[in-house]
Amino acid sequence: MKPHDDLKLFARARTRWTGNQGPRPSGEARDSGVPILSEAKTTAARATISQWPEYDQSPLIALPGLASTAGVGQIFYKDEANRFGLGSFKALGGAYAVYKVLADYLERQHGLGGVESSALLSGIHNDLTRNLTVASATDGNHGRSVAWGARLFGCECTIYIHAGVSGGREQALLDLGARVVRITGNYDESIRLCAEHARRDGMTVVSDTSWEGYRDIPTEVMAGYSVMASELIEQLGTQTPTHVFVQGGVGGIAATLAERFDREWGDDRPSFVVTEPETAACLFESAAAGRRTSVDVTEETLMAGLSCGDVSHLAWPVLSRLADHFITVEESLVAPAMKLLALAPYGDEPIVAGESAVPGLAGFLAAATSPTLAERMGIESESRIVLIGTEGATDPRLYQELTGLDPASVAVRGHEKRKTD
Ligand SMILES: Cc1ncc(COP(=O)(O)O)c(C=O)c1O
């Protein structure tokens, strides 16, 4: 099928693809990987997070107009723009891990076992928890979640940001009461410096990535993300997708979804596609090499949340087993993809999607409009596509600069459309 005129931009883009080097495990071979997230962990995370004030599942939006233009059966967009008012799915992970750190601290240091998040929210343990400082490196969204969790549950918080993090994202961290340290290097350096300062100053690192000897807290971060996966499975019901496209930074959200889908759907699980910026494609390079591989991020991408050169140690074994395709997305596709969702030219609901939310869409459109890629990835007229819209306008000024649109008015148009449908 020839690409629709509006989609030619995506068809022409430079898109690198690599398939997973390993065989697609099925049947018994599927069980050979030790799961990161047991059913007990995902159930506990959901039971806790669904009790937090203002919890609501994020919407799953059907985009029939875009689906018919792109020549597939259906497209669904899981929209994380309003998650707990923080603007991204990351709200689920960092804050949940802060709760787990504080509950663990109260048990170990003060003999208070089984403290629930509602008790921390009520402030009754604040005298004890305020002695603890959580620290994290971030390119925006994870740090916002950790800072929010620290404020909600009553502890101190220091966040490390790198040279490329926008002023708007820094201000959002300050507004949540975090102490912010800006370093001169890139994201991977901010992670190293945060861990070093935490050791020196007695802070507890709440990171969304994991490394040798540091796994437990990032596992809880991923348990928090799994709430989004469980919602999505329920929202889809019997409409099992054929393909899921998700953005990769260190690989935490991709691994969480891949593992949860594997548990749910087994051999019928969808083709799993990880999309990354060209300049920070550590998961892509790992897949191409057949082993965990780092890349040196020398050029900052617009897709700030994905500017990661080192793969999470927890995520890689899962993705090397369960992800099917890895693709890179050209920088020039970011603004057009954001506008496509905002302007909804094919009669769909307008959606506010930030820079790091759209590589899944851009990668899907690049694949669907390229006969070679579409064939490799099995995309055809009956395909049912799920896109994970991981953030909204987390930096509203940048959103406006890139799209020429005010995110608040796009959101209003989205609500109006939903009401009339
Ligand atoms: C909006 C957004 N999408 C996707 C990701 C990628 O998540 P991960 O680093 O777990 O791969 C991030 C990471 O910060 C993000 O902020």
The ligand as an ORCA input file, in Angstrom:
! r2SCAN-3c Opt
* xyz 0 1
  C       8.154      9.854     28.994
  C       9.084      8.709     29.077
  N       8.887      7.673     28.262
  C       9.687      6.590     28.291
  C      10.767      6.541     29.167
  C      11.665      5.344     29.136
  O      11.584      4.593     30.302
  P      12.781      3.636     30.720
  O      13.942      4.507     31.094
  O      12.225      2.853     31.858
  O      13.102      2.820     29.526
  C      11.020      7.617     30.030
  C      12.151      7.607     30.951
  O      12.399      8.522     31.697
  C      10.149      8.721     29.994
  O      10.320      9.782     30.789
*
